[in-house]
Amino acid sequence: MALDQIEFGGIYLPIFLGFLAATGVIYFLLRFVLIRLRAYRIFWHPALAGAALFIIVLSAIMLLLGP
């Protein structure tokens, strides 16, 4: 098994899928906090701000934990 794969139930998955799963969990927690704080009202396009936040979190996780 290479470093760029994760074994899950005998199936080899790309490690990027693990990064996406971790990002999804962190993103939804941050999104919940931002919605509760009503922080999305300062953005012109809240969906675009959410997408940018997802990319930022994904990039940070890949820089910290990437191979």
PyMOL Python script that loads the backbone (N, CA, C, O; Angstrom):
from pymol import cmd

cmd.read_pdbstr("""\
ATOM      1  N   MET A   1       0.845  -1.188   0.000  1.00  0.00           N
ATOM      2  CA  MET A   1       0.000   0.000   0.000  1.00  0.00           C
ATOM      3  C   MET A   1       0.888   1.248   0.000  1.00  0.00           C
ATOM      4  O   MET A   1       1.789   1.375   0.829  1.00  0.00           O
ATOM      5  N   ALA A   2       0.638   2.128  -0.897  1.00  0.00           N
ATOM      6  CA  ALA A   2       1.412   3.361  -1.012  1.00  0.00           C
ATOM      7  C   ALA A   2       0.930   4.391   0.004  1.00  0.00           C
ATOM      8  O   ALA A   2      -0.145   4.244   0.585  1.00  0.00           O
ATOM      9  N   LEU A   3       1.727   5.427   0.211  1.00  0.00           N
ATOM     10  CA  LEU A   3       1.358   6.492   1.135  1.00  0.00           C
ATOM     11  C   LEU A   3       0.196   7.339   0.633  1.00  0.00           C
ATOM     12  O   LEU A   3      -0.427   8.065   1.409  1.00  0.00           O
ATOM     13  N   ASP A   4      -0.091   7.253  -0.630  1.00  0.00           N
ATOM     14  CA  ASP A   4      -1.157   8.080  -1.186  1.00  0.00           C
ATOM     15  C   ASP A   4      -2.488   7.345  -1.275  1.00  0.00           C
ATOM     16  O   ASP A   4      -3.375   7.754  -2.024  1.00  0.00           O
ATOM     17  N   GLN A   5      -2.635   6.245  -0.503  1.00  0.00           N
ATOM     18  CA  GLN A   5      -3.874   5.487  -0.498  1.00  0.00           C
ATOM     19  C   GLN A   5      -4.279   5.138   0.930  1.00  0.00           C
ATOM     20  O   GLN A   5      -3.435   4.998   1.815  1.00  0.00           O
ATOM     21  N   ILE A   6      -5.600   5.001   1.138  1.00  0.00           N
ATOM     22  CA  ILE A   6      -6.154   4.598   2.419  1.00  0.00           C
ATOM     23  C   ILE A   6      -6.914   3.303   2.189  1.00  0.00           C
ATOM     24  O   ILE A   6      -7.694   3.194   1.243  1.00  0.00           O
ATOM     25  N   GLU A   7      -6.685   2.313   3.058  1.00  0.00           N
ATOM     26  CA  GLU A   7      -7.438   1.071   2.936  1.00  0.00           C
ATOM     27  C   GLU A   7      -8.665   1.149   3.834  1.00  0.00           C
ATOM     28  O   GLU A   7      -8.553   1.400   5.034  1.00  0.00           O
ATOM     29  N   PHE A   8      -9.829   0.934   3.246  1.00  0.00           N
ATOM     30  CA  PHE A   8     -11.084   0.986   3.985  1.00  0.00           C
ATOM     31  C   PHE A   8     -11.914  -0.230   3.602  1.00  0.00           C
ATOM     32  O   PHE A   8     -12.515  -0.262   2.528  1.00  0.00           O
ATOM     33  N   GLY A   9     -11.948  -1.219   4.469  1.00  0.00           N
ATOM     34  CA  GLY A   9     -12.719  -2.428   4.189  1.00  0.00           C
ATOM     35  C   GLY A   9     -12.185  -3.218   3.015  1.00  0.00           C
ATOM     36  O   GLY A   9     -12.967  -3.827   2.285  1.00  0.00           O
ATOM     37  N   GLY A  10     -10.899  -3.230   2.814  1.00  0.00           N
ATOM     38  CA  GLY A  10     -10.299  -3.947   1.700  1.00  0.00           C
ATOM     39  C   GLY A  10     -10.319  -3.186   0.392  1.00  0.00           C
ATOM     40  O   GLY A  10      -9.888  -3.710  -0.635  1.00  0.00           O
ATOM     41  N   ILE A  11     -10.807  -1.969   0.414  1.00  0.00           N
ATOM     42  CA  ILE A  11     -10.852  -1.143  -0.793  1.00  0.00           C
ATOM     43  C   ILE A  11      -9.850  -0.013  -0.621  1.00  0.00           C
ATOM     44  O   ILE A  11      -9.831   0.648   0.417  1.00  0.00           O
ATOM     45  N   TYR A  12      -9.030   0.209  -1.615  1.00  0.00           N
ATOM     46  CA  TYR A  12      -8.049   1.275  -1.576  1.00  0.00           C
ATOM     47  C   TYR A  12      -8.656   2.559  -2.124  1.00  0.00           C
ATOM     48  O   TYR A  12      -9.156   2.599  -3.249  1.00  0.00           O
ATOM     49  N   LEU A  13      -8.602   3.598  -1.313  1.00  0.00           N
ATOM     50  CA  LEU A  13      -9.159   4.897  -1.686  1.00  0.00           C
ATOM     51  C   LEU A  13      -8.036   5.928  -1.718  1.00  0.00           C
ATOM     52  O   LEU A  13      -7.062   5.804  -0.975  1.00  0.00           O
ATOM     53  N   PRO A  14      -8.161   6.935  -2.564  1.00  0.00           N
ATOM     54  CA  PRO A  14      -7.130   7.982  -2.573  1.00  0.00           C
ATOM     55  C   PRO A  14      -7.151   8.771  -1.262  1.00  0.00           C
ATOM     56  O   PRO A  14      -8.211   8.975  -0.671  1.00  0.00           O
ATOM     57  N   ILE A  15      -5.993   9.204  -0.822  1.00  0.00           N
ATOM     58  CA  ILE A  15      -5.892   9.935   0.434  1.00  0.00           C
ATOM     59  C   ILE A  15      -6.633  11.272   0.364  1.00  0.00           C
ATOM     60  O   ILE A  15      -7.035  11.815   1.392  1.00  0.00           O
ATOM     61  N   PHE A  16      -6.810  11.795  -0.843  1.00  0.00           N
ATOM     62  CA  PHE A  16      -7.554  13.044  -1.019  1.00  0.00           C
ATOM     63  C   PHE A  16      -8.991  12.902  -0.519  1.00  0.00           C
ATOM     64  O   PHE A  16      -9.577  13.873  -0.039  1.00  0.00           O
ATOM     65  N   LEU A  17      -9.557  11.712  -0.626  1.00  0.00           N
ATOM     66  CA  LEU A  17     -10.906  11.471  -0.123  1.00  0.00           C
ATOM     67  C   LEU A  17     -10.946  11.626   1.394  1.00  0.00           C
ATOM     68  O   LEU A  17     -11.925  12.133   1.942  1.00  0.00           O
ATOM     69  N   GLY A  18      -9.893  11.193   2.067  1.00  0.00           N
ATOM     70  CA  GLY A  18      -9.796  11.403   3.512  1.00  0.00           C
ATOM     71  C   GLY A  18      -9.689  12.869   3.860  1.00  0.00           C
ATOM     72  O   GLY A  18     -10.288  13.327   4.833  1.00  0.00           O
ATOM     73  N   PHE A  19      -8.931  13.608   3.074  1.00  0.00           N
ATOM     74  CA  PHE A  19      -8.828  15.051   3.291  1.00  0.00           C
ATOM     75  C   PHE A  19     -10.181  15.735   3.085  1.00  0.00           C
ATOM     76  O   PHE A  19     -10.542  16.641   3.837  1.00  0.00           O
ATOM     77  N   LEU A  20     -10.924  15.302   2.067  1.00  0.00           N
ATOM     78  CA  LEU A  20     -12.248  15.879   1.815  1.00  0.00           C
ATOM     79  C   LEU A  20     -13.215  15.572   2.956  1.00  0.00           C
ATOM     80  O   LEU A  20     -14.015  16.426   3.335  1.00  0.00           O
ATOM     81  N   ALA A  21     -13.146  14.358   3.505  1.00  0.00           N
ATOM     82  CA  ALA A  21     -14.033  13.993   4.611  1.00  0.00           C
ATOM     83  C   ALA A  21     -13.716  14.823   5.854  1.00  0.00           C
ATOM     84  O   ALA A  21     -14.624  15.314   6.524  1.00  0.00           O
ATOM     85  N   ALA A  22     -12.433  14.978   6.158  1.00  0.00           N
ATOM     86  CA  ALA A  22     -12.042  15.792   7.319  1.00  0.00           C
ATOM     87  C   ALA A  22     -12.436  17.253   7.113  1.00  0.00           C
ATOM     88  O   ALA A  22     -12.893  17.919   8.042  1.00  0.00           O
ATOM     89  N   THR A  23     -12.258  17.738   5.904  1.00  0.00           N
ATOM     90  CA  THR A  23     -12.635  19.113   5.594  1.00  0.00           C
ATOM     91  C   THR A  23     -14.139  19.310   5.735  1.00  0.00           C
ATOM     92  O   THR A  23     -14.586  20.338   6.243  1.00  0.00           O
ATOM     93  N   GLY A  24     -14.911  18.340   5.291  1.00  0.00           N
ATOM     94  CA  GLY A  24     -16.365  18.438   5.406  1.00  0.00           C
ATOM     95  C   GLY A  24     -16.819  18.561   6.847  1.00  0.00           C
ATOM     96  O   GLY A  24     -17.702  19.362   7.154  1.00  0.00           O
ATOM     97  N   VAL A  25     -16.225  17.776   7.735  1.00  0.00           N
ATOM     98  CA  VAL A  25     -16.590  17.841   9.149  1.00  0.00           C
ATOM     99  C   VAL A  25     -16.242  19.203   9.743  1.00  0.00           C
ATOM    100  O   VAL A  25     -17.067  19.826  10.411  1.00  0.00           O
ATOM    101  N   ILE A  26     -15.024  19.655   9.496  1.00  0.00           N
ATOM    102  CA  ILE A  26     -14.589  20.954  10.033  1.00  0.00           C
ATOM    103  C   ILE A  26     -15.393  22.090   9.427  1.00  0.00           C
ATOM    104  O   ILE A  26     -15.749  23.042  10.122  1.00  0.00           O
ATOM    105  N   TYR A  27     -15.685  21.995   8.119  1.00  0.00           N
ATOM    106  CA  TYR A  27     -16.450  23.043   7.453  1.00  0.00           C
ATOM    107  C   TYR A  27     -17.851  23.176   8.039  1.00  0.00           C
ATOM    108  O   TYR A  27     -18.317  24.288   8.292  1.00  0.00           O
ATOM    109  N   PHE A  28     -18.528  22.042   8.257  1.00  0.00           N
ATOM    110  CA  PHE A  28     -19.883  22.130   8.792  1.00  0.00           C
ATOM    111  C   PHE A  28     -19.905  22.658  10.214  1.00  0.00           C
ATOM    112  O   PHE A  28     -20.859  23.331  10.606  1.00  0.00           O
ATOM    113  N   LEU A  29     -18.867  22.365  11.000  1.00  0.00           N
ATOM    114  CA  LEU A  29     -18.779  22.943  12.338  1.00  0.00           C
ATOM    115  C   LEU A  29     -18.559  24.459  12.265  1.00  0.00           C
ATOM    116  O   LEU A  29     -19.207  25.215  12.987  1.00  0.00           O
ATOM    117  N   LEU A  30     -17.648  24.899  11.395  1.00  0.00           N
ATOM    118  CA  LEU A  30     -17.407  26.332  11.226  1.00  0.00           C
ATOM    119  C   LEU A  30     -18.635  27.041  10.668  1.00  0.00           C
ATOM    120  O   LEU A  30     -18.960  28.155  11.077  1.00  0.00           O
ATOM    121  N   ARG A  31     -19.312  26.387   9.733  1.00  0.00           N
ATOM    122  CA  ARG A  31     -20.516  26.980   9.138  1.00  0.00           C
ATOM    123  C   ARG A  31     -21.608  27.157  10.184  1.00  0.00           C
ATOM    124  O   ARG A  31     -22.298  28.177  10.205  1.00  0.00           O
ATOM    125  N   PHE A  32     -21.762  26.163  11.050  1.00  0.00           N
ATOM    126  CA  PHE A  32     -22.752  26.267  12.121  1.00  0.00           C
ATOM    127  C   PHE A  32     -22.439  27.443  13.036  1.00  0.00           C
ATOM    128  O   PHE A  32     -23.337  28.198  13.408  1.00  0.00           O
ATOM    129  N   VAL A  33     -21.173  27.600  13.397  1.00  0.00           N
ATOM    130  CA  VAL A  33     -20.762  28.710  14.259  1.00  0.00           C
ATOM    131  C   VAL A  33     -20.996  30.047  13.557  1.00  0.00           C
ATOM    132  O   VAL A  33     -21.503  30.985  14.171  1.00  0.00           O
ATOM    133  N   LEU A  34     -20.633  30.142  12.281  1.00  0.00           N
ATOM    134  CA  LEU A  34     -20.816  31.387  11.549  1.00  0.00           C
ATOM    135  C   LEU A  34     -22.288  31.748  11.362  1.00  0.00           C
ATOM    136  O   LEU A  34     -22.651  32.924  11.391  1.00  0.00           O
ATOM    137  N   ILE A  35     -23.127  30.742  11.171  1.00  0.00           N
ATOM    138  CA  ILE A  35     -24.559  31.010  11.052  1.00  0.00           C
ATOM    139  C   ILE A  35     -25.117  31.488  12.387  1.00  0.00           C
ATOM    140  O   ILE A  35     -25.925  32.416  12.428  1.00  0.00           O
ATOM    141  N   ARG A  36     -24.690  30.859  13.478  1.00  0.00           N
ATOM    142  CA  ARG A  36     -25.171  31.270  14.800  1.00  0.00           C
ATOM    143  C   ARG A  36     -24.721  32.692  15.152  1.00  0.00           C
ATOM    144  O   ARG A  36     -25.439  33.428  15.829  1.00  0.00           O
ATOM    145  N   LEU A  37     -23.531  33.069  14.687  1.00  0.00           N
ATOM    146  CA  LEU A  37     -23.016  34.420  14.938  1.00  0.00           C
ATOM    147  C   LEU A  37     -23.522  35.440  13.917  1.00  0.00           C
ATOM    148  O   LEU A  37     -23.213  36.628  14.008  1.00  0.00           O
ATOM    149  N   ARG A  38     -24.296  34.966  12.953  1.00  0.00           N
ATOM    150  CA  ARG A  38     -24.835  35.796  11.873  1.00  0.00           C
ATOM    151  C   ARG A  38     -23.730  36.500  11.087  1.00  0.00           C
ATOM    152  O   ARG A  38     -23.875  37.652  10.679  1.00  0.00           O
ATOM    153  N   ALA A  39     -22.635  35.789  10.885  1.00  0.00           N
ATOM    154  CA  ALA A  39     -21.491  36.361  10.178  1.00  0.00           C
ATOM    155  C   ALA A  39     -21.681  36.353   8.669  1.00  0.00           C
ATOM    156  O   ALA A  39     -21.019  37.115   7.963  1.00  0.00           O
ATOM    157  N   TYR A  40     -22.572  35.505   8.158  1.00  0.00           N
ATOM    158  CA  TYR A  40     -22.772  35.433   6.718  1.00  0.00           C
ATOM    159  C   TYR A  40     -23.468  36.669   6.163  1.00  0.00           C
ATOM    160  O   TYR A  40     -23.460  36.866   4.948  1.00  0.00           O
ATOM    161  N   ARG A  41     -24.059  37.495   6.988  1.00  0.00           N
ATOM    162  CA  ARG A  41     -24.766  38.676   6.479  1.00  0.00           C
ATOM    163  C   ARG A  41     -23.809  39.769   6.001  1.00  0.00           C
ATOM    164  O   ARG A  41     -24.234  40.704   5.322  1.00  0.00           O
ATOM    165  N   ILE A  42     -22.523  39.664   6.348  1.00  0.00           N
ATOM    166  CA  ILE A  42     -21.570  40.681   5.896  1.00  0.00           C
ATOM    167  C   ILE A  42     -21.043  40.389   4.485  1.00  0.00           C
ATOM    168  O   ILE A  42     -20.393  41.236   3.872  1.00  0.00           O
ATOM    169  N   PHE A  43     -21.328  39.185   3.978  1.00  0.00           N
ATOM    170  CA  PHE A  43     -20.841  38.804   2.656  1.00  0.00           C
ATOM    171  C   PHE A  43     -21.865  39.146   1.584  1.00  0.00           C
ATOM    172  O   PHE A  43     -23.072  39.053   1.803  1.00  0.00           O
ATOM    173  N   TRP A  44     -21.368  39.537   0.440  1.00  0.00           N
ATOM    174  CA  TRP A  44     -22.232  39.861  -0.686  1.00  0.00           C
ATOM    175  C   TRP A  44     -22.930  38.602  -1.194  1.00  0.00           C
ATOM    176  O   TRP A  44     -24.113  38.637  -1.533  1.00  0.00           O
ATOM    177  N   HIS A  45     -22.201  37.496  -1.245  1.00  0.00           N
ATOM    178  CA  HIS A  45     -22.737  36.240  -1.747  1.00  0.00           C
ATOM    179  C   HIS A  45     -22.367  35.143  -0.742  1.00  0.00           C
ATOM    180  O   HIS A  45     -21.256  34.617  -0.807  1.00  0.00           O
ATOM    181  N   PRO A  46     -23.262  34.784   0.182  1.00  0.00           N
ATOM    182  CA  PRO A  46     -22.936  33.822   1.237  1.00  0.00           C
ATOM    183  C   PRO A  46     -22.498  32.445   0.721  1.00  0.00           C
ATOM    184  O   PRO A  46     -21.630  31.814   1.325  1.00  0.00           O
ATOM    185  N   ALA A  47     -23.079  31.976  -0.375  1.00  0.00           N
ATOM    186  CA  ALA A  47     -22.678  30.674  -0.904  1.00  0.00           C
ATOM    187  C   ALA A  47     -21.240  30.707  -1.417  1.00  0.00           C
ATOM    188  O   ALA A  47     -20.497  29.739  -1.254  1.00  0.00           O
ATOM    189  N   LEU A  48     -20.856  31.807  -2.028  1.00  0.00           N
ATOM    190  CA  LEU A  48     -19.488  31.951  -2.501  1.00  0.00           C
ATOM    191  C   LEU A  48     -18.511  32.034  -1.327  1.00  0.00           C
ATOM    192  O   LEU A  48     -17.408  31.493  -1.393  1.00  0.00           O
ATOM    193  N   ALA A  49     -18.915  32.703  -0.270  1.00  0.00           N
ATOM    194  CA  ALA A  49     -18.085  32.770   0.935  1.00  0.00           C
ATOM    195  C   ALA A  49     -17.937  31.385   1.553  1.00  0.00           C
ATOM    196  O   ALA A  49     -16.861  31.038   2.041  1.00  0.00           O
ATOM    197  N   GLY A  50     -19.005  30.592   1.537  1.00  0.00           N
ATOM    198  CA  GLY A  50     -18.936  29.228   2.053  1.00  0.00           C
ATOM    199  C   GLY A  50     -18.003  28.356   1.237  1.00  0.00           C
ATOM    200  O   GLY A  50     -17.236  27.569   1.793  1.00  0.00           O
ATOM    201  N   ALA A  51     -18.063  28.490  -0.072  1.00  0.00           N
ATOM    202  CA  ALA A  51     -17.166  27.727  -0.947  1.00  0.00           C
ATOM    203  C   ALA A  51     -15.708  28.129  -0.716  1.00  0.00           C
ATOM    204  O   ALA A  51     -14.819  27.278  -0.694  1.00  0.00           O
ATOM    205  N   ALA A  52     -15.473  29.414  -0.547  1.00  0.00           N
ATOM    206  CA  ALA A  52     -14.115  29.882  -0.281  1.00  0.00           C
ATOM    207  C   ALA A  52     -13.616  29.354   1.064  1.00  0.00           C
ATOM    208  O   ALA A  52     -12.447  28.991   1.195  1.00  0.00           O
ATOM    209  N   LEU A  53     -14.495  29.313   2.053  1.00  0.00           N
ATOM    210  CA  LEU A  53     -14.115  28.778   3.362  1.00  0.00           C
ATOM    211  C   LEU A  53     -13.762  27.299   3.253  1.00  0.00           C
ATOM    212  O   LEU A  53     -12.808  26.842   3.881  1.00  0.00           O
ATOM    213  N   PHE A  54     -14.522  26.552   2.462  1.00  0.00           N
ATOM    214  CA  PHE A  54     -14.232  25.133   2.254  1.00  0.00           C
ATOM    215  C   PHE A  54     -12.850  24.947   1.629  1.00  0.00           C
ATOM    216  O   PHE A  54     -12.078  24.094   2.066  1.00  0.00           O
ATOM    217  N   ILE A  55     -12.541  25.743   0.610  1.00  0.00           N
ATOM    218  CA  ILE A  55     -11.234  25.642  -0.057  1.00  0.00           C
ATOM    219  C   ILE A  55     -10.108  26.022   0.897  1.00  0.00           C
ATOM    220  O   ILE A  55      -9.049  25.396   0.880  1.00  0.00           O
ATOM    221  N   ILE A  56     -10.322  27.029   1.721  1.00  0.00           N
ATOM    222  CA  ILE A  56      -9.299  27.444   2.684  1.00  0.00           C
ATOM    223  C   ILE A  56      -9.032  26.343   3.698  1.00  0.00           C
ATOM    224  O   ILE A  56      -7.878  26.054   4.015  1.00  0.00           O
ATOM    225  N   VAL A  57     -10.093  25.729   4.207  1.00  0.00           N
ATOM    226  CA  VAL A  57      -9.929  24.645   5.177  1.00  0.00           C
ATOM    227  C   VAL A  57      -9.257  23.443   4.525  1.00  0.00           C
ATOM    228  O   VAL A  57      -8.372  22.835   5.125  1.00  0.00           O
ATOM    229  N   LEU A  58      -9.661  23.091   3.309  1.00  0.00           N
ATOM    230  CA  LEU A  58      -9.043  21.975   2.594  1.00  0.00           C
ATOM    231  C   LEU A  58      -7.559  22.234   2.354  1.00  0.00           C
ATOM    232  O   LEU A  58      -6.737  21.336   2.538  1.00  0.00           O
ATOM    233  N   SER A  59      -7.216  23.431   1.952  1.00  0.00           N
ATOM    234  CA  SER A  59      -5.810  23.770   1.714  1.00  0.00           C
ATOM    235  C   SER A  59      -5.001  23.697   2.994  1.00  0.00           C
ATOM    236  O   SER A  59      -3.871  23.206   2.987  1.00  0.00           O
ATOM    237  N   ALA A  60      -5.560  24.175   4.085  1.00  0.00           N
ATOM    238  CA  ALA A  60      -4.845  24.130   5.365  1.00  0.00           C
ATOM    239  C   ALA A  60      -4.611  22.691   5.820  1.00  0.00           C
ATOM    240  O   ALA A  60      -3.530  22.362   6.309  1.00  0.00           O
ATOM    241  N   ILE A  61      -5.619  21.835   5.659  1.00  0.00           N
ATOM    242  CA  ILE A  61      -5.457  20.436   6.051  1.00  0.00           C
ATOM    243  C   ILE A  61      -4.420  19.745   5.170  1.00  0.00           C
ATOM    244  O   ILE A  61      -3.606  18.963   5.661  1.00  0.00           O
ATOM    245  N   MET A  62      -4.449  20.029   3.885  1.00  0.00           N
ATOM    246  CA  MET A  62      -3.477  19.396   2.988  1.00  0.00           C
ATOM    247  C   MET A  62      -2.061  19.888   3.269  1.00  0.00           C
ATOM    248  O   MET A  62      -1.108  19.117   3.154  1.00  0.00           O
ATOM    249  N   LEU A  63      -1.910  21.156   3.634  1.00  0.00           N
ATOM    250  CA  LEU A  63      -0.565  21.648   3.956  1.00  0.00           C
ATOM    251  C   LEU A  63      -0.043  21.064   5.259  1.00  0.00           C
ATOM    252  O   LEU A  63       1.150  20.792   5.392  1.00  0.00           O
ATOM    253  N   LEU A  64      -0.940  20.873   6.222  1.00  0.00           N
ATOM    254  CA  LEU A  64      -0.514  20.353   7.519  1.00  0.00           C
ATOM    255  C   LEU A  64      -0.303  18.849   7.517  1.00  0.00           C
ATOM    256  O   LEU A  64       0.649  18.365   8.129  1.00  0.00           O
ATOM    257  N   LEU A  65      -1.160  18.103   6.849  1.00  0.00           N
ATOM    258  CA  LEU A  65      -1.145  16.648   6.933  1.00  0.00           C
ATOM    259  C   LEU A  65      -0.764  15.941   5.640  1.00  0.00           C
ATOM    260  O   LEU A  65      -0.639  14.716   5.616  1.00  0.00           O
ATOM    261  N   GLY A  66      -0.581  16.691   4.583  1.00  0.00           N
ATOM    262  CA  GLY A  66      -0.313  16.085   3.274  1.00  0.00           C
ATOM    263  C   GLY A  66       1.007  15.357   3.208  1.00  0.00           C
ATOM    264  O   GLY A  66       1.920  15.604   3.996  1.00  0.00           O
ATOM    265  N   PRO A  67       1.088  14.448   2.244  1.00  0.00           N
ATOM    266  CA  PRO A  67       2.331  13.668   2.082  1.00  0.00           C
ATOM    267  C   PRO A  67       3.478  14.491   1.543  1.00  0.00           C
ATOM    268  O   PRO A  67       4.578  13.970   1.357  1.00  0.00           O
TER     269      PRO A  67
END
""", "prot")
cmd.dss("prot")
cmd.show_as("cartoon", "prot")
cmd.util.cbc("prot")
cmd.orient("prot")
